[in-house]
Amino acid sequence: MFAIILDIEAQTWTPGAAGAPEITTPGKVGVGTTVPEGKIEASTCTPTENVIIATKVDCNPPNPNGPIGTGPQNPGFNPPGPPNPGSGLLVSAAGSFSYILANAINANVTASAMLGHHLGNGSGLGNAPLFWGRTQASGFNFATNMPTPVQTTTRFIVLPNGYTGINNASPRVELDVIKQGYSGPVAIFGVRTLGGPAPALVTGQEIPAPPAGTQMVRTQQLAVVPYLSGGNYNKICQAGDLGLIFTDGKGQGSGTGGDLEGHNTNAGLVIAPFAANTARSGGIRIAHIGDIDLAGQVKAIKVTVNTKWWPDFVFAPNYALMPLDSVGMFIKTNGHLPGFKTDSILINEGIDISETQALQQQKIEELTLYTIQQKNLLKAQAAALATQASAIASQAKKQAELETLVQQLLAK
């Protein structure tokens, strides 16, 4: 098993069989093209032909080069030396590096430097990446008249276990992305909206230019924002919140104290199980104005509903409490309590929990007033009955006295 090893800076290459890589532009390599537009460009017009394949193989015996090195330019990998069979592809945006293509043909090349990765511990597939894209920066210390150490930053990496990192050299899961800075989304998933402006053509190519999704302008998209500032994207946002922001991209705006171009106008966000055209369909939909439709049951320990009003005005001295006779006539005519909508309207339109709770509280407070009125009436009636009883007792006493007097007169 052999590999192709190319030193871009050395620009030395002896072409082999037909279709072998060609160097026709200084500092660039083309595979299938004589005019590469990047450091390496591979091209094919055969539908069944792969463009680039990097394979990492579990090879035995273990790596003969010994322990893994820890150099600043290649941390965690072996020092320069012959590559193990099955090495992957290492790509750097700057500096003098070699490119190692796995399972390729042998070639007559001269390499001035090789930073190819090897199997992590000589057994299994190890943890050295299958693909590693990074940027490199180096400076110059004018005080010492010496160059500063090379610093590399990982931009994209794929490990043998399938873990992929963006701006992250140590991905923890299949896709692990770290946002550079605090503002803006870390990921945008979008599609060109219908009726939007036609994309311009890329010069010299017959393909449309990519939509301006990363600018959140005129694309229908869902953006993941790991850190929000207060009022960012939406007034409901608070500093330190995480955001899942959606827009249809159709909104127009000046961006000067008003709506920004590309804001949402009519699209909603749906979170639901895949159950189209079945009786079990249901989920959550957030409308463009923030209203939430929920198809399903809700279980909660506590629910807080903001209310627009509360009926404590019922206890004001000047409150006009409807007489019970009038309440009875209203119920007889309309079939429901005063202040409430009809059953048909509530069934068709739904119940406003806040409004209904306030109306029910108003009726409770009115019932309290009716109860107090009845108590006062009963108290007054009881007092009147007591007065009547006292009068009756007084009359009975006088009557008894008269009867005694009459008997005395008759006895003489």
C-alpha positions in Angstrom: 0.0 0.0 0.0 1.5 3.3 -1.1 0.7 7.0 -0.9 1.3 10.1 -3.1 3.4 12.7 -1.2 3.4 16.2 -2.8 5.6 19.1 -1.6 3.8 22.2 -2.9 6.7 24.6 -2.2 9.4 22.3 -3.7 7.3 22.1 -7.0 9.0 18.7 -7.9 6.8 16.1 -9.6 7.5 13.4 -12.1 4.2 12.6 -13.9 3.2 8.9 -14.0 0.4 7.3 -15.8 -2.4 9.1 -17.6 -4.6 11.1 -15.3 -1.8 11.6 -12.7 -1.6 14.9 -10.9 0.0 17.8 -12.8 1.7 20.9 -11.7 1.2 23.6 -14.4 0.9 26.6 -12.1 3.6 27.5 -9.6 2.6 26.4 -6.1 -0.6 24.6 -7.2 -1.6 21.1 -8.0 -4.3 20.0 -10.3 -5.8 16.5 -10.5 -7.9 16.2 -13.6 -7.3 19.9 -14.5 -4.3 21.8 -15.8 -5.5 25.1 -14.4 -6.1 24.6 -10.7 -7.6 27.6 -9.0 -6.4 26.6 -5.5 -3.4 25.0 -3.9 -5.0 21.7 -4.8 -8.0 21.1 -7.2 -9.4 17.8 -8.2 -11.9 17.5 -11.0 -13.8 14.8 -12.8 -16.6 14.6 -15.3 -17.3 10.9 -14.8 -20.5 10.5 -12.7 -19.4 7.2 -11.2 -15.9 8.4 -10.3 -15.0 9.7 -6.8 -13.0 12.9 -6.6 -11.1 12.5 -3.3 -11.1 9.6 -1.0 -9.1 9.6 2.3 -9.1 6.2 4.0 -7.6 5.4 7.4 -6.8 1.7 7.9 -6.0 -0.3 11.0 -2.5 -1.4 10.2 -0.2 -3.9 12.0 2.5 -3.9 13.3 2.3 -0.7 15.2 3.9 2.5 14.0 7.7 2.0 13.9 8.4 5.7 14.5 7.8 5.4 18.2 5.8 7.6 20.5 3.5 10.4 19.3 5.3 13.7 19.0 4.2 17.0 20.5 5.8 19.6 18.3 4.1 23.0 18.1 3.3 22.7 14.4 1.9 19.2 14.7 0.6 18.6 18.3 -0.3 15.1 19.2 1.1 13.5 16.0 4.3 11.7 15.1 7.4 13.7 14.1 8.3 13.9 10.4 8.9 10.5 8.9 7.6 8.0 6.4 3.8 7.9 6.6 1.9 4.8 7.7 -0.3 3.2 5.0 -3.8 4.5 5.1 -2.9 8.1 6.3 -5.6 10.7 5.7 -5.5 14.1 4.2 -4.0 17.1 6.0 -4.8 20.6 4.6 -3.3 23.9 5.9 -4.1 27.4 4.6 -0.5 28.5 4.9 3.0 27.2 5.4 5.1 24.5 3.8 3.2 21.3 4.3 2.8 18.0 2.4 -0.5 16.4 1.4 -0.9 12.7 1.9 -3.6 10.9 -0.1 -4.4 7.4 1.3 -4.4 4.3 -0.9 -3.0 6.0 -3.9 -0.3 5.0 -6.4 3.4 5.3 -5.8 5.1 8.3 -7.3 8.6 9.7 -7.7 8.5 12.9 -5.6 10.8 15.0 -3.5 9.4 16.2 -0.1 11.1 18.9 1.9 8.7 18.5 4.9 6.1 15.9 5.8 3.6 16.5 8.6 1.4 13.5 7.8 -0.6 12.0 10.6 -0.2 8.4 11.8 -2.2 5.9 13.7 -2.8 7.2 17.3 -1.3 4.4 19.3 -0.2 1.8 16.7 -3.4 -0.2 17.1 -7.0 0.4 16.0 -7.7 3.6 14.0 -6.4 5.9 16.7 -7.7 9.5 17.0 -5.6 11.3 14.4 -8.0 13.1 12.0 -9.1 11.9 8.6 -9.3 15.5 7.4 -7.9 18.6 9.1 -8.3 22.1 7.7 -6.6 24.9 9.6 -5.1 28.4 9.3 -1.6 29.2 10.3 -0.1 32.5 11.4 3.5 33.4 12.3 5.0 36.8 13.1 8.3 38.5 13.7 9.7 39.8 16.9 11.6 42.9 16.0 13.1 43.2 19.5 14.9 39.9 19.1 15.1 40.0 15.3 13.7 36.4 15.3 10.5 34.9 14.0 7.7 34.1 16.5 6.5 30.5 16.9 4.0 29.3 14.3 0.4 29.3 15.6 -2.3 27.1 14.0 -6.1 27.4 14.4 -8.3 24.5 13.5 -11.2 25.4 11.2 -12.6 22.0 10.2 -11.7 18.5 11.4 -13.1 15.0 10.9 -12.0 12.2 13.3 -12.1 8.5 12.5 -15.1 7.9 14.8 -17.1 10.4 12.7 -16.9 13.3 15.1 -16.7 16.5 13.2 -15.5 19.9 14.5 -15.9 23.4 13.1 -13.6 25.9 14.9 -13.0 23.1 17.3 -10.0 20.7 17.3 -11.6 18.3 19.8 -15.2 17.6 18.7 -17.3 15.8 21.3 -20.1 14.6 19.1 -20.8 14.0 15.4 -21.0 17.8 14.8 -19.5 20.1 17.3 -19.4 23.8 16.3 -17.9 26.6 18.3 -19.0 30.2 17.6 -16.2 32.7 17.0 -17.0 35.6 19.2 -20.4 36.3 20.8 -22.6 38.0 18.2 -24.5 36.3 15.4 -25.6 32.8 14.6 -23.3 29.8 14.8 -25.4 28.0 12.1 -27.9 29.0 9.5 -30.2 26.6 7.6 -31.9 28.4 4.8 -33.5 28.4 1.3 -34.0 31.1 -1.2 -37.5 32.5 -0.7 -40.0 32.5 -3.6 -40.3 35.8 -5.3 -37.0 37.1 -4.1 -34.3 38.6 -6.4 -32.7 36.3 -8.8 -29.1 35.4 -7.8 -26.4 36.8 -9.9 -24.1 34.4 -12.0 -20.6 33.8 -10.9 -18.2 35.2 -13.5 -17.1 32.5 -15.8 -19.4 29.8 -14.4 -22.9 28.7 -15.2 -24.1 28.3 -11.7 -26.0 30.8 -9.5 -24.1 32.6 -6.8 -24.9 31.3 -3.3 -27.7 33.1 -1.5 -26.7 35.6 1.2 -27.8 33.2 4.0 -25.0 34.1 6.3 -26.1 37.8 6.1 -29.7 36.8 7.0 -31.0 38.8 4.1 -33.8 37.5 1.8 -33.5 33.8 2.6 -36.0 31.7 4.5 -34.0 30.3 7.3 -33.6 29.0 10.8 -30.6 30.4 12.7 -29.0 29.0 15.9 -27.6 31.8 18.1 -25.7 30.5 21.1 -25.5 33.9 22.8 -28.1 36.7 22.6 -27.9 40.3 23.9 -30.9 42.0 25.3 -33.5 42.7 22.6 -31.4 41.1 19.9 -33.5 39.7 17.0 -36.6 40.1 19.2 -37.6 42.2 22.1 -38.3 39.1 24.2 -34.6 38.2 24.2 -32.6 38.8 27.3 -28.9 39.0 27.6 -27.3 35.6 27.9 -30.2 33.8 26.3 -29.7 31.1 23.6 -31.8 31.6 20.4 -33.5 29.6 17.7 -34.4 32.5 15.3 -36.6 32.0 12.2 -37.6 34.3 9.4 -39.0 34.1 5.9 -36.5 36.7 4.8 -39.2 38.8 3.1 -39.3 41.8 5.4 -38.1 45.1 4.1 -36.5 47.7 6.5 -34.1 50.6 6.8 -32.2 49.2 9.7 -32.2 52.7 11.4 -34.2 52.2 14.5 -36.8 50.1 12.7 -37.1 46.6 11.2 -34.0 45.1 9.6 -34.1 43.9 6.1 -34.9 40.2 6.0 -37.0 40.2 9.1 -39.9 37.7 9.4 -43.2 38.7 7.9 -45.5 35.7 7.8 -43.6 32.4 8.4 -44.2 30.2 11.4 -42.0 27.6 13.2 -43.3 24.1 13.7 -42.0 21.5 16.2 -44.0 18.3 15.6 -43.6 14.6 15.0 -43.7 13.4 11.4 -47.3 12.3 11.2 -48.8 13.9 8.1 -52.3 13.0 7.1 -53.0 11.0 10.3 -55.3 11.4 13.2 -52.3 11.5 15.5 -50.7 14.6 14.1 -50.0 17.3 16.6 -47.3 19.6 17.9 -46.4 23.2 18.4 -46.5 26.1 15.9 -45.1 29.6 16.7 -46.8 32.1 14.4 -45.1 35.1 12.9 -46.5 37.4 15.6 -45.5 35.0 18.4 -48.8 33.3 19.0 -48.4 29.6 19.8 -50.7 26.8 18.5 -50.5 23.6 20.5 -52.2 20.4 19.4 -51.9 18.1 22.4 -52.2 18.0 26.1 -50.2 20.2 28.5 -49.0 19.1 31.9 -47.4 21.6 34.2 -46.8 22.2 37.9 -47.6 25.9 37.7 -49.0 28.1 34.9 -48.9 31.9 35.1 -51.1 33.9 32.8 -50.8 37.6 32.5 -54.1 39.4 32.8 -55.3 42.6 31.2 -57.7 43.6 34.0 -59.1 42.4 37.3 -62.7 43.0 38.6 -62.0 44.5 42.1 -64.0 47.5 40.8 -67.0 45.5 41.8 -66.4 46.4 45.4 -66.3 50.2 44.7 -69.1 52.1 46.5 -70.5 53.4 43.2 -70.6 50.0 41.4 -74.0 49.4 39.7 -74.8 45.9 40.7 -77.5 44.4 38.5 -80.5 43.4 40.5 -81.1 39.7 40.8 -84.5 40.1 39.1 -82.7 41.6 36.1 -80.1 38.8 36.2 -82.9 36.3 36.1 -84.5 38.0 33.1 -81.2 38.2 31.2 -80.5 34.4 31.8 -84.0 33.6 30.7 -83.6 35.6 27.5 -79.9 34.8 26.5 -79.2 31.5 28.2 -75.9 32.6 29.8 -74.6 35.0 32.4 -74.2 38.7 31.6 -70.7 39.6 30.3 -70.0 36.2 28.8 -70.1 35.1 25.1 -72.4 32.5 23.8 -71.5 28.8 23.9 -71.3 28.7 20.0 -68.8 31.5 19.9 -66.6 30.0 22.6 -66.6 26.6 21.0 -65.7 28.0 17.6 -63.1 30.6 18.8 -61.8 29.1 21.9 -61.6 30.4 25.5 -59.3 33.3 26.5 -58.1 31.9 29.8 -57.1 35.3 31.2 -60.4 37.0 30.1 -62.5 34.1 31.3 -60.8 33.9 34.7 -61.3 37.7 35.2 -65.0 37.4 34.2 -65.5 34.4 36.5 -63.8 36.4 39.3 -66.2 39.3 38.6 -69.2 37.0 39.0 -67.7 35.6 42.2 -67.4 39.1 43.6 -70.9 40.0 42.5 -72.2 36.8 44.1 -70.4 38.0 47.3 -72.2 41.3 47.1 -75.5 39.4 46.5 -74.8 37.2 49.5 -74.0 40.3 51.7 -77.3 41.9 50.5 -79.2 38.7 51.4 -77.5 38.6 54.8 -78.4 42.2 55.4 -81.9 41.6 54.3 -82.2 38.5 56.5 -80.7 40.5 59.4 -83.3 43.3 58.9 -86.1 40.7 58.6 -84.9 39.1 61.8 -84.9 42.4 63.6 -88.4 43.1 62.3 -89.6 39.7 63.5 -88.0 40.3 66.9 -89.8 43.6 67.1 -93.0 42.0 66.2 -92.5 39.2 68.6 -91.9 41.7 71.4 -95.0 43.6 70.5 -97.0 40.4 70.4 -95.7 39.4 73.8 -96.5 42.9 75.2 -100.1 42.6 73.8 -100.4 39.1 75.2 -99.4 40.4 78.6 -101.9 43.2 78.5 -104.6 40.8 77.4 -103.9 38.5 80.3 -104.0 41.5 82.7 -107.4 42.5 81.2 -108.8 39.0 81.6 -107.7 38.9 85.2 -109.4 42.2 85.9 -112.6 41.1 84.2 -112.7 37.9 86.3 -112.3 40.0 89.4 -115.1 42.3 88.5 -117.5 39.4 87.8 -116.7 37.8 91.0 -118.0 40.7 93.1 
